[in-house]
Each structure stands twice: as structure tokens, then as C-alpha cells.
Amino acid sequence: MPVPLHEAKAALFRNIGHPIRIRVLELLCERDHAVHELLGAIEVEPSTLSQQLGILRRAGIVRQQRLGGEVRYSLMIPSIGELLAAARTTLGFLLADQAQLQADLDEEASADVEGTA
């Protein structure tokens, strides 16, 4: 029996839903990277990066290729960049709403202080 679409979407988000994996994907959206380049850009232990790359690889989101003495990673799905851009846009809206809420709370607190003075 095929997996329902909503479960497949949830699995995709679980597979990319880690700060290190997000950063790897952001870097790979720019260009292919060798492992040593990823390590230079993301301050994690090599074993941690290896684990996270393995998750992305098993999910079919990235691929590795050995070129000479180095292993290079690239995106298998170019639309990952669009997904990350949509996440940035969504986060911007959420943060704008939170900033407005904070401003409203600050204004209310100021009015309370002035009313009791």
C-alpha cells in the first residue's frame, strides 16, 4: 500500500529538519562541495557531519561522488532551494508577527505604568 502524501511530506521534513542538514543544503544550493569544504563552513565534528550527510543521502536528497582524493556532495533535487526559500519567507512572516506582538505588549505595559503613576 502506498504511503499517503501527507506522510511522505512529513518524512521529507523530518529528513531535512536538523540545523546541520539545513546548513548543508543551503551550501549545496550554492554549488557542489567537498566534505572538507563543508567542514570548513560548518563547525561540527567530522563524525557528526558524516551522520547528517548519511541521512540526506539515504533520503535521496543529496548524492556523493568521489573525485580524485575527495568526496563531493551535490543536490539530487534542485527544488530544495525553492523549499528553503519558502521557509525563509515563512519565517520572515512569523518573525514580523512576533515583532508586532512584542510592540503591542510593550505599548500596553507602558500604558499600565503610566496609568498607575
N, CA, C and O atoms as a GROMACS GRO file, in nm:
protein
  468
    1MET      N    1   0.085  -0.118   0.000
    1MET     CA    2   0.000   0.000   0.000
    1MET      C    3   0.090   0.124   0.000
    1MET      O    4   0.181   0.134   0.082
    2PRO      N    5   0.066   0.218  -0.090
    2PRO     CA    6   0.150   0.339  -0.096
    2PRO      C    7   0.131   0.427   0.028
    2PRO      O    8   0.026   0.425   0.093
    3VAL      N    9   0.234   0.502   0.058
    3VAL     CA   10   0.232   0.594   0.171
    3VAL      C   11   0.144   0.714   0.134
    3VAL      O   12   0.157   0.768   0.024
    4PRO      N   13   0.055   0.755   0.224
    4PRO     CA   14  -0.026   0.875   0.194
    4PRO      C   15   0.065   0.997   0.176
    4PRO      O   16   0.172   1.007   0.237
    5LEU      N   17   0.021   1.088   0.092
    5LEU     CA   18   0.101   1.205   0.058
    5LEU      C   19   0.141   1.286   0.182
    5LEU      O   20   0.254   1.332   0.191
    6HIS      N   21   0.049   1.303   0.275
    6HIS     CA   22   0.082   1.382   0.395
    6HIS      C   23   0.192   1.315   0.478
    6HIS      O   24   0.272   1.384   0.542
    7GLU      N   25   0.198   1.182   0.478
    7GLU     CA   26   0.304   1.112   0.550
    7GLU      C   27   0.438   1.125   0.475
    7GLU      O   28   0.543   1.138   0.538
    8ALA      N   29   0.433   1.122   0.344
    8ALA     CA   30   0.555   1.140   0.265
    8ALA      C   31   0.611   1.281   0.285
    8ALA      O   32   0.733   1.299   0.295
    9LYS      N   33   0.524   1.380   0.291
    9LYS     CA   34   0.568   1.517   0.316
    9LYS      C   35   0.631   1.529   0.455
    9LYS      O   36   0.734   1.594   0.472
   10ALA      N   37   0.568   1.467   0.553
   10ALA     CA   38   0.622   1.470   0.689
   10ALA      C   39   0.760   1.404   0.694
   10ALA      O   40   0.850   1.453   0.763
   11ALA      N   41   0.777   1.295   0.621
   11ALA     CA   42   0.907   1.227   0.617
   11ALA      C   43   1.012   1.317   0.554
   11ALA      O   44   1.126   1.322   0.601
   12LEU      N   45   0.976   1.390   0.449
   12LEU     CA   46   1.069   1.483   0.386
   12LEU      C   47   1.115   1.588   0.488
   12LEU      O   48   1.234   1.615   0.501
   13PHE      N   49   1.020   1.647   0.560
   13PHE     CA   50   1.055   1.750   0.657
   13PHE      C   51   1.138   1.692   0.772
   13PHE      O   52   1.228   1.759   0.823
   14ARG      N   53   1.110   1.568   0.812
   14ARG     CA   54   1.194   1.505   0.915
   14ARG      C   55   1.336   1.486   0.864
   14ARG      O   56   1.433   1.506   0.938
   15ASN      N   57   1.350   1.447   0.736
   15ASN     CA   58   1.482   1.422   0.680
   15ASN      C   59   1.565   1.549   0.665
   15ASN      O   60   1.688   1.543   0.673
   16ILE      N   61   1.502   1.661   0.642
   16ILE     CA   62   1.580   1.786   0.630
   16ILE      C   63   1.578   1.866   0.759
   16ILE      O   64   1.652   1.964   0.772
   17GLY      N   65   1.495   1.827   0.855
   17GLY     CA   66   1.469   1.906   0.974
   17GLY      C   67   1.573   1.898   1.084
   17GLY      O   68   1.541   1.858   1.197
   18HIS      N   69   1.694   1.935   1.054
   18HIS     CA   70   1.801   1.942   1.155
   18HIS      C   71   1.889   2.060   1.115
   18HIS      O   72   1.916   2.078   0.997
   19PRO      N   73   1.936   2.140   1.212
   19PRO     CA   74   2.015   2.259   1.176
   19PRO      C   75   2.136   2.229   1.088
   19PRO      O   76   2.165   2.306   0.996
   20ILE      N   77   2.206   2.121   1.115
   20ILE     CA   78   2.324   2.090   1.033
   20ILE      C   79   2.280   2.051   0.891
   20ILE      O   80   2.342   2.093   0.794
   21ARG      N   81   2.174   1.973   0.880
   21ARG     CA   82   2.127   1.933   0.747
   21ARG      C   83   2.077   2.054   0.669
   21ARG      O   84   2.100   2.064   0.548
   22ILE      N   85   2.008   2.145   0.736
   22ILE     CA   86   1.963   2.268   0.669
   22ILE      C   87   2.084   2.345   0.617
   22ILE      O   88   2.083   2.391   0.503
   23ARG      N   89   2.187   2.360   0.698
   23ARG     CA   90   2.306   2.436   0.656
   23ARG      C   91   2.375   2.368   0.539
   23ARG      O   92   2.419   2.434   0.445
   24VAL      N   93   2.386   2.235   0.545
   24VAL     CA   94   2.445   2.161   0.433
   24VAL      C   95   2.366   2.189   0.306
   24VAL      O   96   2.424   2.216   0.201
   25LEU      N   97   2.235   2.182   0.314
   25LEU     CA   98   2.152   2.205   0.196
   25LEU      C   99   2.167   2.348   0.144
   25LEU      O  100   2.170   2.370   0.023
   26GLU      N  101   2.174   2.444   0.235
   26GLU     CA  102   2.196   2.583   0.191
   26GLU      C  103   2.326   2.594   0.112
   26GLU      O  104   2.330   2.657   0.007
   27LEU      N  105   2.431   2.533   0.164
   27LEU     CA  106   2.561   2.539   0.095
   27LEU      C  107   2.555   2.467  -0.039
   27LEU      O  108   2.611   2.515  -0.137
   28LEU      N  109   2.488   2.352  -0.043
   28LEU     CA  110   2.481   2.276  -0.169
   28LEU      C  111   2.391   2.345  -0.271
   28LEU      O  112   2.402   2.318  -0.391
   29CYS      N  113   2.302   2.432  -0.226
   29CYS     CA  114   2.222   2.511  -0.321
   29CYS      C  115   2.310   2.608  -0.399
   29CYS      O  116   2.281   2.643  -0.513
   30GLU      N  117   2.419   2.651  -0.335
   30GLU     CA  118   2.512   2.743  -0.400
   30GLU      C  119   2.597   2.670  -0.504
   30GLU      O  120   2.616   2.719  -0.615
   31ARG      N  121   2.649   2.551  -0.465
   31ARG     CA  122   2.733   2.472  -0.555
   31ARG      C  123   2.766   2.340  -0.485
   31ARG      O  124   2.740   2.324  -0.366
   32ASP      N  125   2.822   2.246  -0.560
   32ASP     CA  126   2.870   2.121  -0.502
   32ASP      C  127   2.986   2.152  -0.407
   32ASP      O  128   3.062   2.246  -0.429
   33HIS      N  129   2.997   2.072  -0.302
   33HIS     CA  130   3.103   2.093  -0.203
   33HIS      C  131   3.171   1.961  -0.170
   33HIS      O  132   3.108   1.856  -0.162
   34ALA      N  133   3.302   1.970  -0.150
   34ALA     CA  134   3.377   1.857  -0.096
   34ALA      C  135   3.352   1.853   0.055
   34ALA      O  136   3.316   1.955   0.115
   35VAL      N  137   3.370   1.737   0.114
   35VAL     CA  138   3.346   1.721   0.257
   35VAL      C  139   3.432   1.820   0.337
   35VAL      O  140   3.383   1.880   0.432
   36HIS      N  141   3.556   1.837   0.300
   36HIS     CA  142   3.642   1.929   0.375
   36HIS      C  143   3.591   2.073   0.366
   36HIS      O  144   3.609   2.150   0.460
   37GLU      N  145   3.528   2.109   0.255
   37GLU     CA  146   3.470   2.243   0.242
   37GLU      C  147   3.350   2.258   0.335
   37GLU      O  148   3.332   2.361   0.399
   38LEU      N  149   3.267   2.153   0.342
   38LEU     CA  150   3.152   2.157   0.432
   38LEU      C  151   3.199   2.168   0.577
   38LEU      O  152   3.141   2.243   0.656
   39LEU      N  153   3.303   2.093   0.612
   39LEU     CA  154   3.357   2.101   0.748
   39LEU      C  155   3.411   2.240   0.778
   39LEU      O  156   3.399   2.288   0.891
   40GLY      N  157   3.470   2.305   0.678
   40GLY     CA  158   3.520   2.441   0.698
   40GLY      C  159   3.409   2.543   0.718
   40GLY      O  160   3.429   2.644   0.784
   41ALA      N  161   3.293   2.517   0.660
   41ALA     CA  162   3.182   2.612   0.667
   41ALA      C  163   3.087   2.584   0.784
   41ALA      O  164   3.014   2.673   0.828
   42ILE      N  165   3.090   2.461   0.833
   42ILE     CA  166   3.000   2.421   0.942
   42ILE      C  167   3.088   2.368   1.055
   42ILE      O  168   3.158   2.268   1.038
   43GLU      N  169   3.086   2.433   1.167
   43GLU     CA  170   3.173   2.395   1.277
   43GLU      C  171   3.115   2.278   1.355
   43GLU      O  172   3.051   2.295   1.459
   44VAL      N  173   3.138   2.157   1.302
   44VAL     CA  174   3.095   2.034   1.368
   44VAL      C  175   3.207   1.932   1.356
   44VAL      O  176   3.300   1.948   1.276
   45GLU      N  177   3.197   1.829   1.436
   45GLU     CA  178   3.293   1.719   1.427
   45GLU      C  179   3.272   1.644   1.296
   45GLU      O  180   3.158   1.634   1.249
   46PRO      N  181   3.377   1.591   1.236
   46PRO     CA  182   3.362   1.515   1.112
   46PRO      C  183   3.261   1.400   1.124
   46PRO      O  184   3.186   1.374   1.030
   47SER      N  185   3.259   1.332   1.238
   47SER     CA  186   3.164   1.221   1.254
   47SER      C  187   3.020   1.271   1.254
   47SER      O  188   2.931   1.203   1.202
   48THR      N  189   2.996   1.388   1.312
   48THR     CA  190   2.861   1.446   1.314
   48THR      C  191   2.817   1.483   1.173
   48THR      O  192   2.705   1.455   1.133
   49LEU      N  193   2.907   1.547   1.098
   49LEU     CA  194   2.875   1.582   0.960
   49LEU      C  195   2.848   1.456   0.879
   49LEU      O  196   2.755   1.453   0.798
   50SER      N  197   2.928   1.355   0.898
   50SER     CA  198   2.911   1.230   0.826
   50SER      C  199   2.773   1.169   0.854
   50SER      O  200   2.707   1.121   0.761
   51GLN      N  201   2.730   1.171   0.979
   51GLN     CA  202   2.598   1.120   1.014
   51GLN      C  203   2.489   1.197   0.941
   51GLN      O  204   2.396   1.138   0.886
   52GLN      N  205   2.500   1.329   0.943
   52GLN     CA  206   2.396   1.412   0.882
   52GLN      C  207   2.394   1.397   0.730
   52GLN      O  208   2.287   1.394   0.669
   53LEU      N  209   2.511   1.387   0.670
   53LEU     CA  210   2.517   1.363   0.525
   53LEU      C  211   2.458   1.226   0.491
   53LEU      O  212   2.393   1.211   0.388
   54GLY      N  213   2.481   1.129   0.576
   54GLY     CA  214   2.424   0.996   0.554
   54GLY      C  215   2.273   0.998   0.554
   54GLY      O  216   2.210   0.930   0.472
   55ILE      N  217   2.213   1.073   0.643
   55ILE     CA  218   2.067   1.085   0.646
   55ILE      C  219   2.017   1.147   0.517
   55ILE      O  220   1.921   1.097   0.458
   56LEU      N  221   2.081   1.254   0.472
   56LEU     CA  222   2.040   1.320   0.347
   56LEU      C  223   2.060   1.228   0.227
   56LEU      O  224   1.980   1.227   0.134
   57ARG      N  225   2.168   1.152   0.230
   57ARG     CA  226   2.198   1.060   0.119
   57ARG      C  227   2.095   0.946   0.113
   57ARG      O  228   2.043   0.915   0.006
   58ARG      N  229   2.066   0.885   0.229
   58ARG     CA  230   1.969   0.775   0.232
   58ARG      C  231   1.829   0.822   0.192
   58ARG      O  232   1.750   0.745   0.138
   59ALA      N  233   1.799   0.949   0.220
   59ALA     CA  234   1.669   1.004   0.183
   59ALA      C  235   1.662   1.039   0.034
   59ALA      O  236   1.555   1.071  -0.017
   60GLY      N  237   1.776   1.033  -0.036
   60GLY     CA  238   1.779   1.065  -0.178
   60GLY      C  239   1.782   1.214  -0.207
   60GLY      O  240   1.750   1.256  -0.318
   61ILE      N  241   1.820   1.293  -0.108
   61ILE     CA  242   1.822   1.438  -0.125
   61ILE      C  243   1.956   1.486  -0.178
   61ILE      O  244   1.962   1.581  -0.256
   62VAL      N  245   2.064   1.419  -0.136
   62VAL     CA  246   2.198   1.452  -0.186
   62VAL      C  247   2.264   1.326  -0.239
   62VAL      O  248   2.221   1.214  -0.210
   63ARG      N  249   2.368   1.347  -0.316
   63ARG     CA  250   2.450   1.233  -0.363
   63ARG      C  251   2.595   1.267  -0.339
   63ARG      O  252   2.635   1.383  -0.332
   64GLN      N  253   2.673   1.162  -0.327
   64GLN     CA  254   2.817   1.180  -0.312
   64GLN      C  255   2.887   1.123  -0.433
   64GLN      O  256   2.840   1.027  -0.495
   65GLN      N  257   2.999   1.183  -0.465
   65GLN     CA  258   3.079   1.138  -0.578
   65GLN      C  259   3.225   1.153  -0.540
   65GLN      O  260   3.266   1.257  -0.489
   66ARG      N  261   3.302   1.050  -0.564
   66ARG     CA  262   3.444   1.056  -0.534
   66ARG      C  263   3.515   1.108  -0.659
   66ARG      O  264   3.504   1.051  -0.767
   67LEU      N  265   3.587   1.218  -0.642
   67LEU     CA  266   3.666   1.277  -0.750
   67LEU      C  267   3.810   1.289  -0.701
   67LEU      O  268   3.840   1.370  -0.614
   68GLY      N  269   3.896   1.208  -0.756
   68GLY     CA  270   4.034   1.206  -0.710
   68GLY      C  271   4.037   1.160  -0.566
   68GLY      O  272   3.986   1.053  -0.534
   69GLY      N  273   4.097   1.240  -0.481
   69GLY     CA  274   4.108   1.202  -0.341
   69GLY      C  275   4.001   1.260  -0.252
   69GLY      O  276   4.009   1.247  -0.130
   70GLU      N  277   3.899   1.326  -0.309
   70GLU     CA  278   3.798   1.388  -0.224
   70GLU      C  279   3.658   1.338  -0.259
   70GLU      O  280   3.631   1.294  -0.370
   71VAL      N  281   3.571   1.348  -0.160
   71VAL     CA  282   3.430   1.314  -0.178
   71VAL      C  283   3.353   1.444  -0.188
   71VAL      O  284   3.363   1.530  -0.100
   72ARG      N  285   3.277   1.458  -0.296
   72ARG     CA  286   3.198   1.579  -0.319
   72ARG      C  287   3.051   1.546  -0.307
   72ARG      O  288   3.006   1.437  -0.345
   73TYR      N  289   2.977   1.640  -0.254
   73TYR     CA  290   2.832   1.624  -0.239
   73TYR      C  291   2.761   1.725  -0.328
   73TYR      O  292   2.808   1.836  -0.349
   74SER      N  293   2.645   1.682  -0.379
   74SER     CA  294   2.561   1.769  -0.460
   74SER      C  295   2.415   1.736  -0.433
   74SER      O  296   2.383   1.629  -0.381
   75LEU      N  297   2.329   1.828  -0.468
   75LEU     CA  298   2.185   1.807  -0.452
   75LEU      C  299   2.133   1.712  -0.559
   75LEU      O  300   2.172   1.720  -0.675
   76MET      N  301   2.045   1.624  -0.520
   76MET     CA  302   1.976   1.539  -0.616
   76MET      C  303   1.847   1.607  -0.663
   76MET      O  304   1.797   1.579  -0.772
   77ILE      N  305   1.795   1.696  -0.580
   77ILE     CA  306   1.667   1.760  -0.607
   77ILE      C  307   1.688   1.912  -0.608
   77ILE      O  308   1.698   1.973  -0.503
   78PRO      N  309   1.694   1.972  -0.726
   78PRO     CA  310   1.719   2.116  -0.734
   78PRO      C  311   1.614   2.201  -0.663
   78PRO      O  312   1.646   2.311  -0.617
   79SER      N  313   1.491   2.153  -0.652
   79SER     CA  314   1.385   2.234  -0.590
   79SER      C  315   1.402   2.248  -0.439
   79SER      O  316   1.325   2.321  -0.376
   80ILE      N  317   1.500   2.182  -0.380
   80ILE     CA  318   1.528   2.201  -0.238
   80ILE      C  319   1.557   2.349  -0.211
   80ILE      O  320   1.519   2.402  -0.107
   81GLY      N  321   1.622   2.415  -0.305
   81GLY     CA  322   1.649   2.559  -0.290
   81GLY      C  323   1.521   2.639  -0.279
   81GLY      O  324   1.513   2.733  -0.200
   82GLU      N  325   1.420   2.602  -0.357
   82GLU     CA  326   1.290   2.671  -0.350
   82GLU      C  327   1.222   2.644  -0.216
   82GLU      O  328   1.159   2.733  -0.159
   83LEU      N  329   1.237   2.522  -0.166
   83LEU     CA  330   1.179   2.488  -0.037
   83LEU      C  331   1.244   2.570   0.074
   83LEU      O  332   1.175   2.621   0.163
   84LEU      N  333   1.376   2.583   0.070
   84LEU     CA  334   1.446   2.663   0.171
   84LEU      C  335   1.410   2.811   0.158
   84LEU      O  336   1.399   2.881   0.260
   85ALA      N  337   1.391   2.859   0.037
   85ALA     CA  338   1.350   2.998   0.017
   85ALA      C  339   1.209   3.020   0.074
   85ALA      O  340   1.182   3.123   0.136
   86ALA      N  341   1.120   2.924   0.052
   86ALA     CA  342   0.985   2.934   0.109
   86ALA      C  343   0.991   2.934   0.261
   86ALA      O  344   0.914   3.005   0.326
   87ALA      N  345   1.081   2.856   0.318
   87ALA     CA  346   1.098   2.854   0.464
   87ALA      C  347   1.145   2.990   0.515
   87ALA      O  348   1.098   3.037   0.618
   88ARG      N  349   1.240   3.053   0.442
   88ARG     CA  350   1.288   3.186   0.482
   88ARG      C  351   1.175   3.287   0.478
   88ARG      O  352   1.161   3.368   0.569
   89THR      N  353   1.094   3.282   0.373
   89THR     CA  354   0.981   3.374   0.360
   89THR      C  355   0.881   3.353   0.472
   89THR      O  356   0.833   3.449   0.533
   90THR      N  357   0.849   3.227   0.499
   90THR     CA  358   0.755   3.193   0.606
   90THR      C  359   0.809   3.240   0.741
   90THR      O  360   0.734   3.298   0.820
   91LEU      N  361   0.935   3.216   0.766
   91LEU     CA  362   0.997   3.259   0.892
   91LEU      C  363   0.992   3.411   0.905
   91LEU      O  364   0.970   3.464   1.014
   92GLY      N  365   1.012   3.481   0.794
   92GLY     CA  366   1.003   3.627   0.796
   92GLY      C  367   0.866   3.675   0.838
   92GLY      O  368   0.854   3.769   0.917
   93PHE      N  369   0.761   3.610   0.787
   93PHE     CA  370   0.624   3.647   0.827
   93PHE      C  371   0.601   3.618   0.975
   93PHE      O  372   0.542   3.699   1.046
   94LEU      N  373   0.647   3.503   1.022
   94LEU     CA  374   0.629   3.467   1.162
   94LEU      C  375   0.702   3.564   1.254
   94LEU      O  376   0.648   3.606   1.356
   95LEU      N  377   0.824   3.600   1.217
   95LEU     CA  378   0.900   3.693   1.299
   95LEU      C  379   0.839   3.833   1.297
   95LEU      O  380   0.843   3.903   1.398
   96ALA      N  381   0.784   3.873   1.183
   96ALA     CA  382   0.719   4.003   1.174
   96ALA      C  383   0.597   4.006   1.266
   96ALA      O  384   0.573   4.105   1.335
   97ASP      N  385   0.520   3.896   1.268
   97ASP     CA  386   0.405   3.888   1.357
   97ASP      C  387   0.449   3.894   1.503
   97ASP      O  388   0.384   3.959   1.585
   98GLN      N  389   0.559   3.825   1.536
   98GLN     CA  390   0.609   3.826   1.673
   98GLN      C  391   0.659   3.965   1.711
   98GLN      O  392   0.640   4.009   1.824
   99ALA      N  393   0.723   4.034   1.618
   99ALA     CA  394   0.772   4.168   1.645
   99ALA      C  395   0.654   4.262   1.671
   99ALA      O  396   0.660   4.348   1.759
  100GLN      N  397   0.547   4.246   1.595
  100GLN     CA  398   0.429   4.329   1.616
  100GLN      C  399   0.365   4.298   1.751
  100GLN      O  400   0.323   4.389   1.822
  101LEU      N  401   0.358   4.171   1.786
  101LEU     CA  402   0.303   4.132   1.916
  101LEU      C  403   0.387   4.192   2.029
  101LEU      O  404   0.332   4.242   2.126
  102GLN      N  405   0.519   4.186   2.016
  102GLN     CA  406   0.607   4.243   2.118
  102GLN      C  407   0.585   4.394   2.129
  102GLN      O  408   0.581   4.447   2.240
  103ALA      N  409   0.571   4.462   2.017
  103ALA     CA  410   0.547   4.606   2.019
  103ALA      C  411   0.414   4.636   2.088
  103ALA      O  412   0.405   4.731   2.167
  104ASP      N  413   0.311   4.557   2.060
  104ASP     CA  414   0.182   4.576   2.125
  104ASP      C  415   0.192   4.553   2.277
  104ASP      O  416   0.134   4.629   2.355
  105LEU      N  417   0.265   4.449   2.317
  105LEU     CA  418   0.284   4.422   2.459
  105LEU      C  419   0.360   4.536   2.528
  105LEU      O  420   0.323   4.577   2.638
  106ASP      N  421   0.465   4.587   2.463
  106ASP     CA  422   0.542   4.698   2.519
  106ASP      C  423   0.455   4.822   2.535
  106ASP      O  424   0.463   4.892   2.636
  107GLU      N  425   0.372   4.848   2.434
  107GLU     CA  426   0.283   4.965   2.439
  107GLU      C  427   0.183   4.949   2.553
  107GLU      O  428   0.155   5.045   2.626
  108GLU      N  429   0.128   4.829   2.568
  108GLU     CA  430   0.033   4.803   2.676
  108GLU      C  431   0.100   4.818   2.812
  108GLU      O  432   0.041   4.875   2.905
  109ALA      N  433   0.223   4.767   2.825
  109ALA     CA  434   0.295   4.777   2.952
  109ALA      C  435   0.323   4.924   2.986
  109ALA      O  436   0.313   4.963   3.103
  110SER      N  437   0.356   5.004   2.887
  110SER     CA  438   0.382   5.145   2.910
  110SER      C  439   0.256   5.217   2.955
  110SER      O  440   0.261   5.302   3.044
  111ALA      N  441   0.142   5.181   2.895
  111ALA     CA  442   0.016   5.242   2.932
  111ALA      C  443  -0.021   5.203   3.076
  111ALA      O  444  -0.075   5.285   3.150
  112ASP      N  445   0.008   5.077   3.115
  112ASP     CA  446  -0.020   5.033   3.252
  112ASP      C  447   0.064   5.110   3.353
  112ASP      O  448   0.014   5.149   3.459
  113VAL      N  449   0.191   5.131   3.322
  113VAL     CA  450   0.281   5.202   3.412
  113VAL      C  451   0.238   5.347   3.425
  113VAL      O  452   0.238   5.402   3.535
  114GLU      N  453   0.200   5.409   3.314
  114GLU     CA  454   0.156   5.549   3.318
  114GLU      C  455   0.025   5.563   3.393
  114GLU      O  456   0.002   5.663   3.461
  115GLY      N  457  -0.061   5.462   3.381
  115GLY     CA  458  -0.191   5.465   3.449
  115GLY      C  459  -0.181   5.448   3.598
  115GLY      O  460  -0.269   5.494   3.672
  116THR      N  461  -0.073   5.383   3.646
  116THR     CA  462  -0.058   5.364   3.789
  116THR      C  463   0.029   5.471   3.853
  116THR      O  464   0.040   5.477   3.975
  117ALA      N  465   0.089   5.556   3.772
  117ALA     CA  466   0.178   5.660   3.826
  117ALA      C  467   0.104   5.783   3.869
  117ALA      O  468   0.165   5.879   3.916
   0.00000   0.00000   0.00000
